[in-house]
């Protein structure tokens, strides 16, 4: 990808079409690269994935992410989920205090404040 160029998102159908043209119709990767303006390495990766996994290789696989990330904005939390969220937040705060700082504010206004009596470079307590 060239500098300043947006990342192109390919649909599973487009990937499948390109791979099948290469495997079934024996069209070279270089020709497909020019025809679809897709990078050669991307096409080769799709072919390898297709050979290993079949059509399921092109189905998006969602990422698990952080299970606590959106909990604070969720309206309907069970009592157990709410308590787990509180425990997780307190554990994070406790670890930060052990390291000698705490957080004030939220989002873009977040500020990390260090304790004056504790050096950030010292690992000794």
C-alpha positions, 0 to 999 in steps of 0.5 A, a space after each residue: 500500500 502506498 503512502 496516503 492510500 486508503 486500505 481497500 476492503 474486499 468482500 468475501 465474494 470478491 476474494 472468492 472470484 479472484 481466487 477461482 479465476 486463478 485456480 480454475 481458469 489458470 489466470 496468473 496472479 500478475 494478471 489478476 493484480 493488474 485487473 483488480 488492482 490488488 497486491 500480489 501478496 494479498 492474492 497469494 495469501 487468499 489462495 493459500 487460505 482457500 486451499 487450507 480452509 475452503 470458502 470459509 477462509 473468506 468469512 469474517 471471523 470477528 475479534 473477541 475484544 475486551 469484554 469489559 470495554 462497553 460494560 460501563 455504557 450498557 444499560 441492562 447489567 445483571 447484578 453479577 455483571 455490575 459487581 464484576 465490573 466494579 471489581 475489575 475497575 478497583 483492581 485496575 485502580 489498585 495496580 495503578 496506585 501500586 505503580 505510583 499514579 492514579 487517573 483523574 478525568 475520563 476520555 480525552 480529559 484523562 490525566 495521569 497523576 503521579 504520587 509526589 512521594 513515589 518515584 516512577 522509575 523505582 520498582 522498589 516499594 
